[in-house]
């Protein structure tokens, strides 16, 4: 996360942001103009490398709006509540079911739905563990999303 924050604070943020945003339109880690901004900080190959590119692109998509402690699941719940729409929940469920071919597209859609910043460090950690066989990240995200929903319903009952 520090590498992205340092990049954001530097004078080269505008071209970096453009390259990282554009990289989301290509298979992860294959868009050469984004490589100078990611490769020096990636020490892994395979999915771990791709996850770094994905998070860097999403960070650029949100113009570096990092907000520690605000998970994507919680941000999506807030978006669903504000819009009073079931479509956000459908996209959230589709995201939870995303495989390696779908994850970049679905994450880009999901991040585009939320207002404000996200905890990109946590997002990277979650993505690095996304394909674990017990799907613990997806289970935690579901708890966060539906737990926030349940908490809102309880607060409405107390107020009403």
NUKOL-895411 format. One record per residue (C-alpha): x, y, z; residue number from 1. Coordinates in pm, 1 decimal. Layout:
N
+----------+----------+----------+-----+
:     east :    north :       up :   k :
+----------+----------+----------+-----+
:        X :        Y :        Z : NUM :
...
+----------+----------+----------+-----+
END
This chain:
160
+----------+----------+----------+-----+
:     east :    north :       up :   k :
+----------+----------+----------+-----+
:      0.0 :      0.0 :      0.0 :   1 :
:    287.0 :    233.6 :     75.2 :   2 :
:    407.8 :    208.8 :   -283.5 :   3 :
:     72.1 :    329.1 :   -414.3 :   4 :
:     44.7 :    608.8 :   -159.9 :   5 :
:    399.5 :    725.4 :   -238.2 :   6 :
:    318.4 :    714.7 :   -606.9 :   7 :
:      5.2 :    919.8 :   -548.0 :   8 :
:    196.9 :   1189.2 :   -361.3 :   9 :
:    460.6 :   1223.4 :   -631.1 :  10 :
:    456.2 :   1450.4 :   -932.3 :  11 :
:    406.9 :   1155.0 :  -1163.3 :  12 :
:     67.1 :   1059.7 :  -1025.1 :  13 :
:   -132.1 :   1185.2 :  -1324.0 :  14 :
:     41.9 :    971.1 :  -1588.1 :  15 :
:     64.3 :    679.8 :  -1342.4 :  16 :
:   -307.3 :    703.9 :  -1266.1 :  17 :
:   -388.9 :    709.2 :  -1635.6 :  18 :
:   -168.6 :    406.8 :  -1708.4 :  19 :
:   -299.0 :    208.8 :  -1410.7 :  20 :
:   -661.8 :    286.4 :  -1495.0 :  21 :
:   -605.8 :    189.4 :  -1857.1 :  22 :
:   -437.5 :   -133.3 :  -1747.9 :  23 :
:   -771.7 :   -259.2 :  -1618.5 :  24 :
:   -885.2 :   -299.4 :  -1980.6 :  25 :
:   -612.8 :   -558.2 :  -2046.0 :  26 :
:   -527.3 :   -895.5 :  -1894.7 :  27 :
:   -373.0 :   -821.2 :  -1554.5 :  28 :
:     -2.1 :   -745.6 :  -1569.1 :  29 :
:     19.8 :   -726.3 :  -1949.2 :  30 :
:    -21.1 :   -352.9 :  -2016.4 :  31 :
:    338.1 :   -223.5 :  -2056.6 :  32 :
:    276.7 :    142.9 :  -1957.1 :  33 :
:    159.8 :     24.9 :  -1611.2 :  34 :
:    462.4 :   -194.6 :  -1548.8 :  35 :
:    699.4 :     81.3 :  -1424.4 :  36 :
:    450.8 :    159.0 :  -1148.0 :  37 :
:    389.5 :   -195.6 :  -1027.0 :  38 :
:    678.7 :   -427.3 :  -1114.6 :  39 :
:    934.0 :   -275.2 :   -871.9 :  40 :
:    703.9 :   -365.3 :   -583.7 :  41 :
:    586.8 :   -711.0 :   -687.7 :  42 :
:    796.2 :  -1003.9 :   -577.4 :  43 :
:    558.1 :  -1279.9 :   -674.8 :  44 :
:    430.4 :  -1442.7 :   -989.2 :  45 :
:     95.6 :  -1585.9 :  -1090.0 :  46 :
:   -216.5 :  -1468.4 :   -916.3 :  47 :
:    -23.6 :  -1266.1 :   -656.0 :  48 :
:    134.3 :  -1056.6 :   -930.7 :  49 :
:   -200.6 :  -1012.3 :  -1103.4 :  50 :
:   -365.5 :   -910.7 :   -774.0 :  51 :
:   -111.1 :   -631.5 :   -729.6 :  52 :
:   -190.8 :   -502.1 :  -1077.7 :  53 :
:   -561.8 :   -526.8 :  -1008.6 :  54 :
:   -543.8 :   -335.5 :   -681.2 :  55 :
:   -315.0 :    -72.1 :   -836.6 :  56 :
:   -566.4 :    -23.2 :  -1117.4 :  57 :
:   -859.0 :     -0.9 :   -876.6 :  58 :
:   -664.1 :    241.6 :   -657.5 :  59 :
:   -612.2 :    461.5 :   -964.3 :  60 :
:   -978.4 :    423.3 :  -1060.3 :  61 :
:  -1072.7 :    573.5 :   -721.0 :  62 :
:   -802.1 :    839.2 :   -761.7 :  63 :
:   -613.1 :    702.9 :   -464.5 :  64 :
:   -900.7 :    735.5 :   -219.6 :  65 :
:   -767.9 :    501.2 :     47.0 :  66 :
:   -975.7 :    475.3 :    364.5 :  67 :
:   -834.9 :    235.1 :    617.8 :  68 :
:  -1090.4 :      0.4 :    771.3 :  69 :
:  -1356.6 :     49.3 :    503.6 :  70 :
:  -1389.6 :   -282.9 :    325.7 :  71 :
:  -1540.7 :   -322.0 :    -17.7 :  72 :
:  -1820.4 :   -536.9 :    130.4 :  73 :
:  -1918.3 :   -261.6 :    372.6 :  74 :
:  -1892.0 :      5.4 :    103.7 :  75 :
:  -2117.7 :   -201.9 :   -122.3 :  76 :
:  -2372.5 :   -237.8 :    157.1 :  77 :
:  -2370.8 :    139.0 :    200.3 :  78 :
:  -2419.7 :    183.3 :   -175.9 :  79 :
:  -2712.8 :    -62.1 :   -173.5 :  80 :
:  -2873.8 :    117.1 :    120.9 :  81 :
:  -2831.9 :    461.6 :    -32.2 :  82 :
:  -2973.9 :    353.8 :   -367.8 :  83 :
:  -3242.5 :    131.9 :   -215.5 :  84 :
:  -3159.4 :   -111.3 :   -493.0 :  85 :
:  -3134.0 :   -488.5 :   -520.3 :  86 :
:  -2895.0 :   -462.8 :   -816.0 :  87 :
:  -2601.3 :   -380.9 :   -587.6 :  88 :
:  -2667.1 :   -696.4 :   -387.2 :  89 :
:  -2686.4 :   -901.8 :   -708.2 :  90 :
:  -2349.9 :   -764.7 :   -816.7 :  91 :
:  -2207.4 :   -831.9 :   -471.2 :  92 :
:  -2321.5 :  -1194.9 :   -489.9 :  93 :
:  -2178.7 :  -1227.0 :   -841.9 :  94 :
:  -1850.7 :  -1086.9 :   -711.0 :  95 :
:  -1839.9 :  -1343.9 :   -431.0 :  96 :
:  -1880.5 :  -1617.0 :   -693.3 :  97 :
:  -1617.1 :  -1475.8 :   -930.0 :  98 :
:  -1349.6 :  -1705.3 :  -1063.5 :  99 :
:  -1009.6 :  -1598.2 :  -1186.7 : 100 :
:  -1141.5 :  -1503.4 :  -1530.2 : 101 :
:  -1421.0 :  -1288.2 :  -1385.5 : 102 :
:  -1270.6 :  -1128.0 :  -1077.4 : 103 :
:  -1110.1 :   -822.8 :  -1241.7 : 104 :
:  -1424.6 :   -726.4 :  -1432.4 : 105 :
:  -1655.1 :   -778.4 :  -1135.9 : 106 :
:  -1428.5 :   -592.8 :   -896.7 : 107 :
:  -1402.8 :   -300.5 :  -1134.7 : 108 :
:  -1782.3 :   -287.2 :  -1153.4 : 109 :
:  -1816.1 :   -311.7 :   -775.4 : 110 :
:  -1558.7 :    -43.1 :   -702.6 : 111 :
:  -1732.8 :    182.9 :   -952.0 : 112 :
:  -2054.9 :    152.2 :   -751.6 : 113 :
:  -1916.1 :    283.1 :   -424.3 : 114 :
:  -1865.3 :    640.2 :   -314.4 : 115 :
:  -1560.8 :    739.9 :   -114.4 : 116 :
:  -1247.6 :    551.9 :    -30.3 : 117 :
:  -1170.7 :    189.1 :     34.5 : 118 :
:   -912.7 :      0.3 :    235.0 : 119 :
:   -692.6 :   -102.4 :    -57.2 : 120 :
:   -434.6 :   -273.7 :    163.7 : 121 :
:   -703.2 :   -502.7 :    295.5 : 122 :
:   -840.0 :   -553.0 :    -54.8 : 123 :
:   -498.0 :   -672.6 :   -168.5 : 124 :
:   -469.3 :   -909.2 :    128.4 : 125 :
:   -815.8 :  -1043.9 :     53.5 : 126 :
:   -741.0 :  -1092.5 :   -314.2 : 127 :
:   -420.3 :  -1278.8 :   -236.0 : 128 :
:   -636.4 :  -1527.2 :    -43.4 : 129 :
:   -940.2 :  -1514.5 :   -273.8 : 130 :
:   -894.6 :  -1860.5 :   -424.3 : 131 :
:   -835.6 :  -2046.6 :    -97.8 : 132 :
:  -1036.4 :  -2368.6 :   -104.9 : 133 :
:  -1253.1 :  -2284.1 :    198.3 : 134 :
:  -1343.2 :  -1941.7 :     51.3 : 135 :
:  -1288.5 :  -1770.1 :    384.3 : 136 :
:  -1254.0 :  -1424.7 :    226.9 : 137 :
:  -1590.1 :  -1457.1 :     53.7 : 138 :
:  -1746.8 :  -1577.0 :    381.8 : 139 :
:  -1604.4 :  -1278.3 :    570.6 : 140 :
:  -1722.1 :  -1035.8 :    304.7 : 141 :
:  -2072.7 :  -1187.4 :    323.4 : 142 :
:  -2068.9 :  -1146.3 :    702.9 : 143 :
:  -1965.3 :   -784.1 :    667.8 : 144 :
:  -2227.0 :   -705.0 :    403.8 : 145 :
:  -2520.1 :   -885.9 :    563.3 : 146 :
:  -2405.9 :   -802.6 :    916.1 : 147 :
:  -2420.2 :   -431.8 :    830.6 : 148 :
:  -2762.8 :   -487.7 :    675.9 : 149 :
:  -2888.1 :   -662.3 :    988.8 : 150 :
:  -2745.3 :   -390.8 :   1211.9 : 151 :
:  -2922.8 :   -123.0 :   1005.5 : 152 :
:  -3252.6 :   -311.8 :   1034.9 : 153 :
:  -3212.9 :   -336.6 :   1413.2 : 154 :
:  -3139.8 :     35.8 :   1437.4 : 155 :
:  -3448.7 :    113.6 :   1228.7 : 156 :
:  -3663.2 :    -98.3 :   1464.3 : 157 :
:  -3526.5 :     86.3 :   1768.6 : 158 :
:  -3590.3 :    424.9 :   1607.0 : 159 :
:  -3931.7 :    329.7 :   1468.2 : 160 :
+----------+----------+----------+-----+
END
